[in-house]
């Protein structure tokens, strides 16, 4: 299986957010890829969580940069998640030959990664990236653990607010937990408070007068999901934990207390997902009105994240397609790497009448529309377009669309001067050899019913017809034969 290496740390200082969300991604991909997790000095909690998902390799903190690089062979996808991974370190990984994915909510550096994931913002202009870098932004790319990806089981509307949950990170150095517990303890309608804390949070000195509160340490994702499902309101920091609570249809009251939470907080507010508290370190609890909160949270927007795992599987499958395939005397080059002159050649070829009439869209494509389409490929996770060259001569174009990790639909056009001299067969052979290495088991194609020559070619290469309509014959090729 194709290998993915995940690199993230956790501690009382940096928190557990990087580790948890990266492990969540590994959990989404573990059944389709060979996943390994790398982390410095894992705690027993981290070990128990990683053992549920995939093998792990501990790193020595004083030498973790070089130690991790020494494990790379060049055929892996690397996923980095932390603020201290610089642009130069990204380059070092790319120079090994690896594809690179960065999970980062700070966008405070230039990215040479193939993909940057930030589920807290949607503004692409915030990022300094290479032309080939794909941005996966917003809630469609939420990095959530398995229990939070399941469809919610209940609706919260018109529910009495009797059970509250409080969570402000594993360490909570600002002791926001106690401040909110104190606030909720005074509210007569609240019957029970669950405070979710980490192993470093000290409860010994907490006031004994908080009779309603129960402290829960180092919870699993399933335990967190159960608590959110059984609660009526959550008081949280503007982090991934908000998305977890939203997945359970739980109304949220939230604010921020560090800089890297502010943009995510703004997104939550803009989408009416939370009751906003602003900067939690400046919050005046004496002026906080629980009745106002209880009324307002009834109108908050709900979320459903169940389609995310398939989206990530397709994204990573796509990443294993190289930007350049060289075999059988051909070079297949990703459209996103072509310069203006090469794009012009592809555009002119696609608009030749003898090629257009074989396409689903027979109209001439304007130059600006072509460029807009190429730019859109950077945000695609299922479609790949490659120009085909013999030496420096354009022969044609191939497109691949992933229906699943094991099945693709492919299209191809060849310039008329190369018809009938074996180039189509050479392209097909190159694709078959490559897709087999990628563990693709079947290829779909569709051919205009008027294009008898193309249908004959497909049947010769082992495709079989599965159906047809007034316009197309639909075919499939089993690569396992």
MARMARSE-866892 format. One record per residue: residue in three letters; y, x, z of N, C-alpha, C, O in turn. Coordinates in steps of 0.001 Angstrom, whole numbers, plus 500000, padded with zeros to 6 digits. Layout:
# MARMARSE-866892
alaYXZYXZYXZYXZ/...
***
This chain:
# MARMARSE-866892
unk498796500834500000500000500000500000501255500869500000501232502008500467/unk502339500328499477503598501052499436504196501180500833504127500249501636/unk504785502349501117505193502685502478506669502393502734507530502668501898/unk506938501828503916508309501650504394508401502280505781507599501970506662/unk509383503167505974509622503801507261510889503208507876511953503208507256/unk510759502708509091511879502091509804512351503056510900511545503594511659/unk513666503262510966514233504221511924515350503570512722516427503302512189/unk515092503311514020516087502700514904515759503069516347514600503311516684/unk516784503109517196516629503455518611517134502342519507517791501403519057/unk516813502467520789517318501545521805517485502315523114516754503266523390/unk518461501886523913518664502482525235519631501604526003520213500669525454/unk519794501915527276520755501175528087522176501397527583523045500547527775/unk522416502549526932523750502881526443524082502142525147525141501525525037/unk523182502204524170523463501593522859522909500180522745523179499489521762/unk522137499741523736521552498412523694520273498367522877519806499391522380/unk519714497183522744518436497010522055518586496307520702517597496054520014/unk519836495991520327520045495198519118519528495851517851518873495197517040/unk519820497163517665519362497868516466517839497847516381517263497554515333/unk517210498161517490515755498218517537515133496855517245514197496757516452/unk515645495808517878515050494478517749515176493946516323514215493408515774/unk516366494094515718516528493519514383515754494310513329515266493733512357/unk515639495639513514514872496436512561513377496147512696512662496084511696/unk512910495972513924511510495604514121511238494211513566510141493941513078/unk512231493323513638512089491992513046511879492091511539511063491365510971/unk512617492991510896512442493201509460511047493749509166510394493308508220/unk510590494700509965509235495233509784508190494133509917507196494123509191/unk508413493220510834507475492112511038507410491208509808506343490692509475/unk508554491012509126508570490192507907507799490855506764507275490171505885/unk507730492193506782507187492930505639505803493514505871505185494011504929/unk505301493467507093504094494212507458502849493785506689501945494599506499/unk502774492529506242501573492068505544501528492504504087500473492446503456/unk502667492940503546502735493311502129502999494791501900502883495277500774/unk503356495514502965503693496929502832503093497698504010502760497120505045/unk502965499010503829502490499909504877503690500348505703504429501247505302/unk503885499717506850505093499916507665504827500868508831503784500792509480/unk505778501759509086505728502648510248507109502688510881508116502784510180/unk507156502614512208508420502611512953508614503971513618507682504523514203/unk509828504506513525510188505774514160511316505518515153512322504897514808/unk511148506001516395512190505797517405512118506896518452511057507484518662/unk513238507180519109513301508225520126512888507680521488513367506629521914/unk512015508384522154511638508120523542511491506630523845512234506107524676/unk510564505938523202510449504487523427510029504149524854509194504832525446/unk510612503097525389510210502582526698508901501824526561508433501581525448/unk508315501454527671507065500685527637507284499335526960506394498818526285/unk508476498771527149508797497506526473508815497697524968508244496892524233/unk509477498772524494509522499037523063508119499258522499507778498746521432/unk507335500009523213505972500283522754505175498989522600504483498789521602/unk505280498128523590504529496868523524504984496007522357504169495332521728/unk506298496026522059506816495239520936506407495843519600506049495106518682/unk506451497174519469506057497812518214504567497639517941504164497454516793/unk503757497697518980502315497560518793501929496191518237500860496041517645/unk502788495201518425502534493872517865502797493814516358502342492899515672/unk503542494810515854504023494746514469503392495808513583502787495483512562/unk503527497082513965503076498157513077502920499449513870503376499528515011/unk502279500472513280502195501776513959503587502364514165504526502035513441/unk503707503241515167504994503867515437504804505347515723503727505785516127/unk505877506114515505505875507547515780507100507858516641508229507642516200/unk506895508364517871508041508705518725508685510006518265507996510929517831/unk510015510076518362510762511267517984511422511882519212511729511186520180/unk511638513200519161512369513883520224513864513747519973514349514080518891/unk514589513262520964515993512935520757516817514130520318517725513985519500/unk516515515314520847517334516484520543517123516987519110517938517763518610/unk516065516566518452515786517064517095515408515931516146514732516166515145/unk515838514695516449515319513555515705515746513535514244515000513034513402/unk516932514069513911517384514055512513516405514814511622515888514262510652/unk516154516073511951515268516911511141513816516474511263513058516538510296/unk513434516033512449512038515623512650511686514437511762510605514395511174/unk512597513474511663512331512321510800512263512745509333511378512306508598/unk513199513600508909513192514071507520511886514771507175511424514696506036/unk511293515446508141510054516189507873508878515264507564507881515706506993/unk508981513996507931507903513039507660507990512447506251507043511804505798/unk509102512652505556509323511987504271508688512762503137508874513972503009/unk507932512045502311507299512641501137508036512301499848507810512942498821/unk508921511292499887509688510925498715509247509641498050509930509131497162/unk508092509107498478507601507865497862507797506661498788507225505597498551/unk508606506827499844508809505751500812510161505063500585511067505612499957/unk510259503847501117511567503244501370511890503521502828511059503297503708/unk513092504006503081513541504286504443514572503233504841515493502933504082/unk514406502679506038515368501729506595516018502376507813515341502669508799/unk517335502598507747518096503187508863518922502118509553519528501267508901/unk518942502167510886519795501235511629520375501936512846519747501989513903/unk521568502469512689522401502917513807523700503467513265523790503804512085/unk524718503562514124526038503980513684526116505479513432527002505929512705/unk525213506263514013525336507710513900524673508295512654524668509514512486/unk524120507469511788523547507967510538524666508084509496525102507084508926/unk525116509297509259526273509554508422525936509455506936524776509313506550/unk526988509536506112526789509562504654525971510782504255525110510685503381/unk526223511924504879525457513140504561523980512962504899523114513442504167/unk523687512272506005522277512049506349521634511085505342520469511248504979/unk522395510089504898521888509227503840521522510061502609520458509874502020/unk522410510980502227522158511826501056520897512682501242520120512877500308/unk520716513181502457519528514008502718518247513218502481517268513754501962/unk518256511953502857517087511095502639516913510809501148515799510860500628/unk518017510509500465517953510252499022517472511485498261516744511361497276/unk517875512675498711517465513903498040515972514158498165515398514902497369/unk515341513546499156513891513622499281513190512794498203511995512959497958/unk513954511898497561513378511016496550513125509608497038512606508778496290/unk513484509319498290513218508001498882514270506991498425515400507360498103/unk513887505716498401514869504644498324515353504382499747514594504541500703/unk516619503980499887517229503889501215517899502550501434518642502060500582/unk517622501957502605518248500718503047518970501006504361518373501557505286/unk520243500639504452521007500804505689521344499436506278521908498580505596/unk520997499239507533521430498063508294522615498512509130522471499388509983/unk523782497928508902524974498442509582526029497348509661526388496766508638/unk526526497061510846527556496040510995528941496634511227529860495922511633/unk529099497942510971530399498576511177531129498881509869532358498948509859/unk530390499069508753530951499444507446532083500459507594533155500294507012/unk531835501514508381532860502510508685532611503836507973533175504863508348/unk531763503811506944531435505035506223531148504698504773531045503522504423/unk531016505702503924530601505480502547529070505424502507528389506210503164/unk528550504481501724527102504317501621526608504802500273527126504403499229/unk525598505669500301524893506050499081523526505368499038522702505659498172/unk523301504463499981522035503733500065521860502810498865522829502432498208/unk520612502456498593520309501501497528520661500085497962521044499254497138/unk520531499810499266520826498485499807521534498655501143521171499518501942/unk522550497823501383523181497735502705523058496284503172523437495353502461/unk522521496113504379522335494786504966523315494601506108523395495434507010/unk524057493510506066524952493154507167524997491631507219525694490999506426/unk524256491047508150524190489585508186525373488956508924525419487739509102/unk526326489782509352527448489250510118528720489024509323529646488379509815/unk528786489551508079529994489395507268529609489009505844528451489142505448/unk530585488533505081530331488143503694531312488786502717531189488576501510/unk532269489554503194533316490142502354532850491487501791532792492477502521/unk532518491528500500532024492752499874533082493844499834532740495026499780/unk534363493477499859535439494453499748535537495360500978536233496374500942/unk534855495008502051534888495822503265534071497104503127534198498005503956/unk533235497201502093532251498272502009532599499294500938532990498942499825/unk532450500562501289532576501659500339531162502049499905530382502563500707/unk530835501804498634529457501944498167529411502620496806530433502761496133/unk528221503034496412527972503542495068527833502364494095527572501240494525/unk528003502610492790527883501510491818526530500806491856526435499619491546/unk525481501541492237524132500960492235523779500248493541522748499579493616/unk524615500384494564524276499843495884524320498321495883525289497712495429/unk523257497721496398523173496259496505523574495845497918523057496386498895/unk524492494889498027524925494376499323524202493074499635524222492137498837/unk523569493019500790522900491803501261523666491332502496523433491809503607/unk524581490391502283525522489997503328525344488530503695524948487704502872/unk525652488226504967525669486838505407524346486330505943523366487070506036/unk524336485045506295523214484465507024521947484328506189520864484156506749/unk522055484400504852520852484391504026519982485610504292518801485625503943/unk520569486636504912519849487879505184519730488130506696519616489277507129/unk519757487073507483519674487220508941518383487936509342517291487573508904/unk518535488952510177517385489741510645516894489148511962517333489539513043/unk515983488204511843515480487474512998513983487673513163513249487868512195/unk513555487618514409512131487742514695511383486453514343511980485386514197/unk510073486584514213509233485520513663509470484143514292509627483176513546/unk509505484000515618509670482648516183510962481967515754511030480739515709/unk511992482758515437513275482174515068513366481857513575514365481310513110/unk512327482201512836512273481892511407511491480616511128511400480166509985/unk510932480042512176510198478790512017511166477610511998512215477666512640/unk510832476547511275511722475370511255511912474817512660510950474753513424/unk513119474419513018513370473877514369512638472557514569512387471820513616/unk512301472273515820511494471096516130512296469930516685511768468827516827/unk513575470162517002514329469078517626515792469119517232516282470132516735/unk516476468031517453517907467928517232518616467880518584518109467307519549/unk519800468494518633520512468594519905521578467518520118522097467385521227/unk521908466764519103523046465852519201522860464843520342521761464336520569/unk523963464565521053524013463582522139523062463912523284522651463022524029/unk522721465163523423521846465585524510522698465896525745523773466481525615/unk522242465519526925522957465853528151522942467366528371521946468034528094/unk524048467890528868524164469333529094523773469621530540524625469674531427/unk522483469805530762521986470030532123521370471419532302521349471950533412/unk520875471999531228520227473304531332520951474300530432521034474111529219/unk521473475363531042522254476361530310521522477700530318520820478037531271/unk521703478454529236521159479804529162522311480770528921523245480476528174/unk522226481927529567523272482949529506522629484253529055521590484646529586/unk523249484941528061522697486220527601523807487089527029524477486698526073/unk524004488269527615525056489184527171524538490613527004525200491576527392/unk523364490733526431522816492054526128521943492595527235521955492119528370/unk521169493628526856520194494171527795520797494876528985520234494820530078/unk521938495545528805522530496301529906523684495558530573523814495595531797/unk524529494879529779525651494073530297526488494871531288526614494496532453/unk527058495974530816527852496848531689529095496148532249529611496545533295/unk529571495124531568530759494390532023530418493250532990531309492558533484/unk529145493067533248528659492037534163529182490646533798529573489861534662/unk529177490373532519529556489034532064528540487993532512528879486826532704/unk527303488418532675526257487489533114526648486821534425526598485597534543/unk527038487628535416527364487058536719528615486165536643528691485146537329/unk529582486546535818530809485758535714530519484364535139531080483366535593/unk529634484312534132529302483014533556528359482224534460528444480997534523/unk527471482910535150526611482223536109527467481581537199527225480442537597/unk528466482316537677529356481784538701530093480546538197530228479560538923/unk530571480599536950531269479471536352530348478249536244530757477134536567/unk529121478457535796528187477344535592527643476808536914527326475624537025/unk527536477686537918527051477262539228527950476179539831527481475316540574/unk529244476232539506530204475275540064530219473946539321530828472987539794/unk529563473870538169529599472662537354528499471695537806527320472018537661/unk528843470523538350527841469593538906526813469118537880525653468901538233/unk527208468955536635526272468429535636525194469434535248524142469043534741/unk525437470717535478524448471753535152523437471850536282523797472156537419/unk522191471592535975521125471576536988520368472901537059519827473268538102/unk520340473619535914519544474845535875520216475866534954520752475511533904/unk520179477152535366520743478247534575519658479314534398519043479748535372/unk519428479732533155518530480851532877519390482012532391520079481891531378/unk519357483133533104520105484330532718519117485346532146518245485846532857/unk519263485644530856518375486597530184519027487970530258520133488162529751/unk518348488927530889518912490267531098517862491318530730516683491013530549/unk518336492580530624517443493688530318516931494358531568517257493968532689/unk516109495391531349515479496049532500516468496878533317516162497259534447/unk517648497164532764518632497962533495519616497095534282520439497613535037/unk519528495795534106520478494915534797520067494765536258518918494447536566/unk521030495000537152520745494949538582521005493549539143522121493037539050/unk519985492942539716520141491615540309520133491665541834520264490631542490/unk519981492865542401519884492982543862521165492536544568521128491954545651/unk522311492829543916523592492540544566524210491219544122525348490911544474/unk523466490450543358523978489166542887524075488194544059523216488167544940/unk525110487421544047525348486476545145524161485534545336523640484967544376/unk523748485381546577522626484489546905523016483019546801522164482136546893/unk524314482762546608524764481369546528524509480749545157524758479560544959/unk524010481553544204523721481034542867522337480384542873521362480944542370/unk522283479214543442520989478555543655520365478027542366519158477786542322/unk521168477843541318520658477236540091520057478260539120519382477886538160/unk520301479545539370519989480547538353518597481147538515518103481340539626/unk517993481429537389516731482163537318516942483332536364517355483123535224/unk516666484563536806516842485740535966515535486069535255514469486094535871/unk515628486321533944514448486658533137514701488004532456515721488199531795/unk513753488927532630513904490290532124513020490534530908511887490058530849/unk513547491282529937512765491808528812511831490773528201510616490967528154/unk512389489715527751511581488630527203511096488939525798511769489642525044/unk509948488424525449509464488500524080510229487494523224510936486629523742/unk510076487620521915510740486684521009510257485257521258511055484320521243/unk508972485093521484508424483749521737508995483147523011509295481954523066/unk509141483985524038509715483497525297511178483119525118511634482105525646/unk511916483946524366513320483623524084513423482312523318514252481460523638/unk512577482157522307512587480946521491512307479715522345512953478679522188/unk511341479838523245511001478704524108512173478318525016512467477137525201/unk512834479329525575513974479052526456515096478377525671515681477401526139/unk515396478888524491516440478278523661516069476844523274516927475961523249/unk514811476621522978514372475278522578514459474281523724514641473085523498/unk514330474773524959514325473892526122515698473766526783515850473031527758/unk516699474480526255518028474468526865518962473519526125518667473053525025/unk520082473251526753521058472322526188522326473013525687523059472441524880/unk522595474233526154523754474986525716523493476459526026522786476789526979/unk524075477343525206523927478789525434525294479443525488526165479135524676/unk525487480349526447526696481159526553526303482590526177525538483242526888/unk526843483071525042526333484294524439527461485192523947528615484777523841/unk527095486426523653528004487313522931527793487108521437526726486676521000/unk528831487425520659528782487185519206527963488268518525528504489171517887/unk526661488162518671525731489131518102524565488375517473524636487163517267/unk523493489103517172522325488474516540521724487385517424521112486445516917/unk521893487501518735521319486496519623521884485106519323521216484102519568/unk523105485041518795523654483739518386522826483129517260522553481928517267/unk522429483949516300521604483447515203520251482963515721519719481959515247/unk519707483678516685518428483250517266518569481884517923517716481014517748/unk519646481698518679519875480404519323520152479315518291519686478186518442/unk520907479645517245521196478674516184519923478212515494519811477052515097/unk518973479110515353517721478740514690516952477673515457516118476971514885/unk517231477552516750516568476539517597517455475311517768517191474468518625/unk518520475205516945519435474065517007520153473967518358520483472872518812/unk520390475107518989521013475128520306522529475307520184522970476277519568/unk523341474407520748524795474579520730525200475860521478524623476201522511/unk526201476554520935526549477880521451528024477959521825528895477466521108/unk528277478590522961529626478969523395529633480495523401528835481110524108/unk530524481114522623530413482572522464531767483231522298532753482607521905/unk531776484524522613532935485378522406532455486794522160531254487028522023/unk533372487733522104533026489137521846533550490006522979534473489618523695/unk532952491193523137533447492114524150533475493563523667533912494453524397/unk533006493805522428533116495126521800533605494929520366533484493845519796/unk534160496000519797534788495904518477533811495439517400534174494645516532/unk532570495932517453531645495620516359531139494176516391530364493777515523/unk531565493398517372531211491977517407532309491084516812532079489898516575/unk533490491641516573534628490796516203534459490144514840534791488971514674/unk533945490886513861533785490304512525532707489225512517532869488183511883/unk531612489479513221530567488473513304531091487227514021530790486098513633/unk531872487452515063532496486340515785533373485509514837533323484279514856/unk534171486187514016535062485481513077534256484652512085534664483549511722/unk533108485177511643532251484428510718531676483185511403531639482107510811/unk531235483338512633530708482182513377531764481088513516531480479904513335/unk532979481504513840534069480537514017534387479858512690534554478639512634/unk534470480652511619534826480115510302533816479085509816534179478155509096/unk532554479239510200531501478313509768531200477231510810530215476503510688/unk532055477131511836531888476104512874530507476167513525529862475139513733/unk530062477377513842528739477562514435528798477724515947527777477577516618/unk529977478026516500530095478262517940531364477609518487532311477336517750/unk531358477367519794532603477063520518533219478420520839532601479210521552/unk534424478717520334534959480082520434535672480367521755536481479569522228/unk535352481524522337535986481955523581536887483170523398537605483547524325/unk536863483795522204537694484972521975537142486193522690535928486351522823/unk538053487065523156537672488288523853537196487934525264537980487458526084/unk535937488164525537535356487773526822535911488591527981535908488135529124/unk536384489791527690536927490630528763538287490126529236538741490482530324/unk538939489293528414540238488723528791540132487256529184541151486602529405/unk538934486739529272538738485311529487539170484894530900538790485516531892/unk539968483831530960540410483273532243539448482138532621539567481025532107/unk538516482415533501537496481438533858538092480249534616537513479163534615/unk539226480446535253539846479351535986540338478261535033540436477096535418/unk540643478633533807541161477676532831540071477173531879540341476337531016/unk538872477664532027537768477244531159537291475859531588536944475647532750/unk537277474923530649536974473522530951535597473151530413535398473098529200/unk534654472899531301533280472608530873533197471285530124532444471184529155/unk533934470283530536533900468974529863534360469089528415533786468471527518/unk535394469882528201535884470112526851534827470805525999534638470471524830/unk534147471764526593533069472468525888531953471491525517531491471473524377/unk531528470689526475530421469755526258530719468768525138529817468386524392/unk531966468356525015532342467412523960532402468099522603531931467561521601/unk532984469287522580533189469986521307531876470452520670531751470407519446/unk530915470887521445529698471466520869528845470430520139527916470789519415/unk529153469157520323528393468122519615528616468166518106527785467675517342/unk529730468751517676530076468758516255529783470081515559530178470268514408/unk529095471008516235528811472304515639527760472190514532526930471281514544/unk527805473116513582526900473124512433525555473722512819525500474691513576/unk524470473150512304523116473649512558522681474601511442523275474616510365/unk521632475401511710521154476385510738519633476317510624518941475863511535/unk519128476787509460517683476885509230517431478174508456517990478368507377/unk516595479057508998516399480384508426514995480602507866514593481751507679/unk514250479562507599512827479695507263512568480359505914511454480821505670/unk513570480420505027513354481015503702513603482521503677513392483154502643/unk514042483106504779514445484514504802513283485485504566513469486432503801/unk512097485320505167511031486311504948510685486528503475510517487670503046/unk510574485452502696510262485608501273511380486339500556511126487139499656/unk512619486067500951513755486747500324513662488254500554513918489035499638/unk513300488667501760513171490097502046511956490709501351512026491848500891/unk510863489988501265509696490520500562510024490798499098509629491830498557/unk510733489894498468511118490095497076512093491264496929511995492043495981/unk513034491381497869513990492481497829513280493824497874513564494699497056/unk512363494001498814511693495296498970510704495560497840510510496709497442/unk510081494511497323509246494679496143510091495236495000509666496147494289/unk511269494691494836512185495125493784512607496580493983512789497311493010/unk512764497001495237513196498364495510512177499406495058512542500554494802/unk510922499026494959509911499975494523509916500164493008509219501033492484/unk510699499352492312510883499592490883511893500709490722513031500557491165/unk511532501815490113512479502913489977513605502553489012513436501702488139/unk514745503201489176515845502988488249515557503664486921516259503435485936/unk514530504495486894514150505179485665512629505291485598512005505828486514/unk512032504788484521510598504929484270510437505793483026510974505464481968/unk509707506887483145509458507771482009507955507894481808507243508410482670/unk507477507413480658506051507451480358505848507149478879506640506434478266/unk504795507695478323504414507424476935505543507708475946505661507043474916/unk506374508707476270507466509079475372508663508149475436509590508288474639/unk508664507193476380509757506239476525510509506477477832509954507013478792/unk511782506070477854512581506069479077513124504665479274513846504153478418/unk512784504035480399513299502713480746514352502912481836514026503375482930/unk515608502568481552516727502861482444517358501560482933517717500694482135/unk517486501435484240518102500262484852519501500035484275520296500968484162/unk519790498775483909521111498433483366522246498930484251523303499313483750/unk522034498924485558523107499267486485523520500731486390524579501114486887/unk522669501565485740522972502992485597523569503342484243523946504491484011/unk523660502371483352524158502653482011525678502834482010526400502147482732/unk526144503773481184527592503921481023528098502888480016527320502109479466/unk529408502892479784530006501857478947529459501884477522529191500829476946/unk529290503073476946528804503163475565527382502633475438527050501970474455/unk526547502921476422525169502421476371525139500906476553524348500214475912/unk526006500393477431526094498942477579526540498288476275526052497219475908/unk527451498924475594527947498390474328526820498302473307526737497334472551/unk525951499312473285524813499309472351523829498191472671523326497519471771/unk523554497995473975522638496923474382523236495560474033522541494683473519/unk524516495392474313525204494117474037525193493803472547524934492665472154/unk525472494800471719525479494587470263524087494238469760523935493368468903/unk523064494917470293521697494621469870521298493204470258520695492482469463/unk521634492806471484521283491462471957521943490373471121521414489267471016/unk523088490674470530523827489675469751523446489642468275523947488807467522/unk522551490558467853522092490473466462521361489149466257520587488720467113/unk521611488507465120521082487164464900519555487124464955518980486186465507/unk518900488133464390517440488125464363516827488254465754515657487931465957/unk517632488731466719517173488804468113517572487538468870516782486987469637/unk518793487090468648519280485899469362518389484681469136518154483897470055/unk517893484526467904517115483324467589515780483297468320515108482265468342/unk515383484429468925514130484481469679514347484249471177513398484259471961/unk515592484043471553515938483951472967516129482505473424516325481599472614/unk516067482317474728516340480992475293517792480594475043518088479424474798/unk518696481576475105520112481328474847520458481970473503520588483191473406/unk520603481159472489520779481678471129522235481973470800522518482582469768/unk523172481553471660524586481763471373524954483244471521524311483992472257/unk525993483637470810526528484988470959527103485162472365527800484282472870/unk526811486290472985527280486567474349528563487380474282528552488471473711/unk529681486892474846530925487681474869530761488966475683529961489015476618/unk531507489985475331531435491275476016531720491141477513531011491727478331/unk532750490375477877533075490199479292531949489507480044531695489812481209/unk531278488582479383530155487887480024528996488844480267528317488765481290/unk528778489750479315527724490752479494528020491633480708527143491874481537/unk529262492111480804529619492971481937529523492220483261529089492781484267/unk529922490973483258529817490159484474528356489995484882528024490052486066/unk527491489792483897526066489660484179525514490956484784524769490914485763/unk525873492089484213525390493374484729525852493568486172525081494028487013/unk527102493221486460527603493340487837526818492450488790526610492813489947/unk526382491291488316525626490369489174524259490926489554523677490496490550/unk523738491872488781522415492428489073522397493187490395521343493343491011/unk523569493661490832523620494378492105523338493479493291522987493970494364/unk523485492174493123523204491242494219521889490492494003521579489550494732/unk521118490915492995519826490275492730518730490969493530518786492181493737/unk517767490235493966516615490839494624515324490517493892514251490930494330/unk515408489782492778514198489426492042514221489895490595513161490009489979/unk515393490171490032515497490453488602515870491908488346516751492465489000/unk515172492518487367515448493885486960515550493904485435514679493375484744/unk516615494515484916516802494668483475516878496163483159517605496910483813/unk516114496589482142516061498005481792516170498177480281515484497505479511/unk517057499100479873517153499473478464516057500481478145515752501351478961/unk515458500365476947514334501210476556514802502214475501515379501839474480/unk514538503519475773514952504579474867513756505441474480512861505685475289/unk513757505902473217512919507021472811513861508175472556514635508166471599/unk513784509198473446514801510241473523516142509562473809516278508923474853/unk517130509674472930518423509046473206518656507812472350519771507292472308/unk517626507336471671517772506219470746517342504923471432516238504835471970/unk518219503923471409517899502620471991516857501918471135517050501720469936/unk515741501540471773514647500849471089514680499356471383514399498540470505/unk515027498994472627515039497590473009515390497419474473516049498268475073/unk514945496316475035515268495988476427514115495208477054513440494423476387/unk513905495439478346512851494754479101513478494126480337514314494755480985/unk513097492913480673513512492318481943512289491836482708511336491316482129/unk512339492019484018511242491638484917511827490764486010512831491124486624/unk511215489629486258511618488768487361510417488518488257509371488069487791/unk510568488811489549509476488639490499509359487184490934510268486618491540/unk508206486596490603507881485271491119507349485382492543507565484493493367/unk506661486468492822506142486812494150505927488315494138506210488970493135/unk505427488876495242505201490321495275504088490732494330503987491911493991/unk503241489797493887502097490128493043502203489571491626501339489849490794/unk503229488803491338503340488189490013504774488304489497505737488040490216/unk504885488709488215506191488825487586506205488048486277505163487791485675/unk507400487682485855507600487198484495508376488262483746509380488760484255/unk507937488621482551508622489664481813509095489144480458508461488294479833/unk510223489683480036510754489404478715511076490713478029511275491727478699/unk511132490713476710511395491945475979512034491610474630511681490612474002/unk512970492444474192513386492386472797513442493798472236513739494749472958/unk513156493931470945513119495218470262514037495142469056514044494146468334/unk514812496198468839515703496232467696514898496109466398513813496681466299/unk515400495382465413514613495088464206514135496326463457513084496279462818/unk514877497438463517514448498640462795513195499274463386512608500177462789/unk512780498789464580511569499332465198510405498339465157509342498597465723/unk510608497220464493509527496250464392508393496806463531508621497443462503/unk507169496548463981506006496849463165505543498286463161504626498632462416/unk506165499154463993505737500555463990505133501000465316505056502196465595/unk504701500037466137503970500360467364504811500480468611504258500717469685/unk506136500326468524506975500465469715506751499328470714506769499554471924/unk506542498113470215506276496995471119505012497252471933504975496992473136/unk503968497770471264502714498077471966502924499182472998502337499143474079/unk503760500169472666504015501270473592504781500783474825504501501214475944/unk505744499887474617506474499308475750505538498504476641505585498616477866/unk504686497694476018503741496882476788502800497761477593502545497480478764/unk502285498811476990501383499743477672502083500397478865501501500531479941/unk503337500801478659504099501441479743504304500474480903504170500857482066/unk504627499227480591504824498226481638503534497948482388503530497883483617/unk502432497785481654501148497509482306500809498625483300500435498356484441/unk500944499868482857500594501007483713501482501046484952501006501307486057/unk502763500787484765503665500826485903503403499682486883503310499910488089/unk503284498459486375503120497296487252501808497345488014501737496874489149/unk500759497913487406499498498080488136499687498993489343499125498742490409/unk500476500051489176500746500953490300501520500245491400501425500612492571/unk502287499226491018503061498464491999502269497294492575502821496458493290/unk500970497237492263500067496208492794500408494803492307500080493811492956/unk501070494735491158501275493439490508499969493046489829499364493856489126/unk499539491821490032498229491399489517498312490521488282497317490372487573/unk499485489927488000499581489071486813501002489058486265501976489195487005/unk501093488890484938502383488853484241502490487534483496501575487141482772/unk503604486861483676503883485631482945504807485934481772505621486855481837/unk504678485160480703505568485291479550505700483930478885504835483068479037/unk506786483743478149506932482539477343507417482946475961508253483839475819/unk506883482281474947507164482633473556507576481369472816506942480324472962/unk508644481466472020509034480341471191507876479944470275507241480810469674/unk507602478667470166506472478217469356506678478533467876505723478585467101/unk507923478741467503508214479113466120507990480605465848507967481033464694/unk507825481398466924507679482851466771506194483215466726505635483711467704/unk505571482962465584504124483173465431503765484642465601502723484964466173/unk504617485533465112504332486969465211504260487423466667503375488195467037/unk505202486936467503505194487307468911503985486733469638503385487417470467/unk503618485485469342502451484887469979501194485686469645500364485944470517/unk501058486076468374499896486862467952499836488183468717498763488626469126/unk501001488807468906501069490068469646500595489871471091499794490661471591/unk501084488824471761500694488580473148499196488337473281498557488883474180/unk498645487544472414497209487258472481496401488526472259495365488714472897/unk496856489397471368496174490664471115496156491528472367495199492264472605/unk497226491437473176497330492258474384496755491569475623497048491978476746/unk495965490559475436495212489988476546495880488861477289495370488418478318/unk497028488374476791497629487190477385496834485962476946496257485940475859/unk496812484956477794496186483687477413497168482550477665497951482579478614/unk497107481549476793498003480407476925497584479527478095496404479215478258/unk498542479136478893498261478232480017498804476830479771498261475852480285/unk499886476729478976500480475425478677501509475607477577501771476725477134/unk502090474496477141503189474563476192504023473302476303503610472313476909/unk505206473353475706506040472164475577506605472162474166506097472875473300/unk507624471390473923508152471294472569508722472608472065508799472835470857/unk509123473480472997509829474705472595509002475972472776509047476866471930/unk508228476061473898507585477323474247506069477189474413505547476131474763/unk505386478307474146504037478540474651504178479386475914504923480366475922/unk503462479011476992503503479742478257502200480504478422501118479950478230/unk502311481787478783501150482670478808501072483441480119502047483549480863/unk499880483973480379499673484815481557498718485949481201497773485765480433/unk498976487107481763498120488284481587497623488716482957498425488980483853/unk496300488790483130495693489225484383495524490735484345494711491249483576/unk496294491459485178496243492927485161495017493485485852494747494682485747/unk494263492646486562493062493130487249491867493214486324490825493751486702/unk492002492693485120490874492723484158490631494150483667489732494380482859/
***
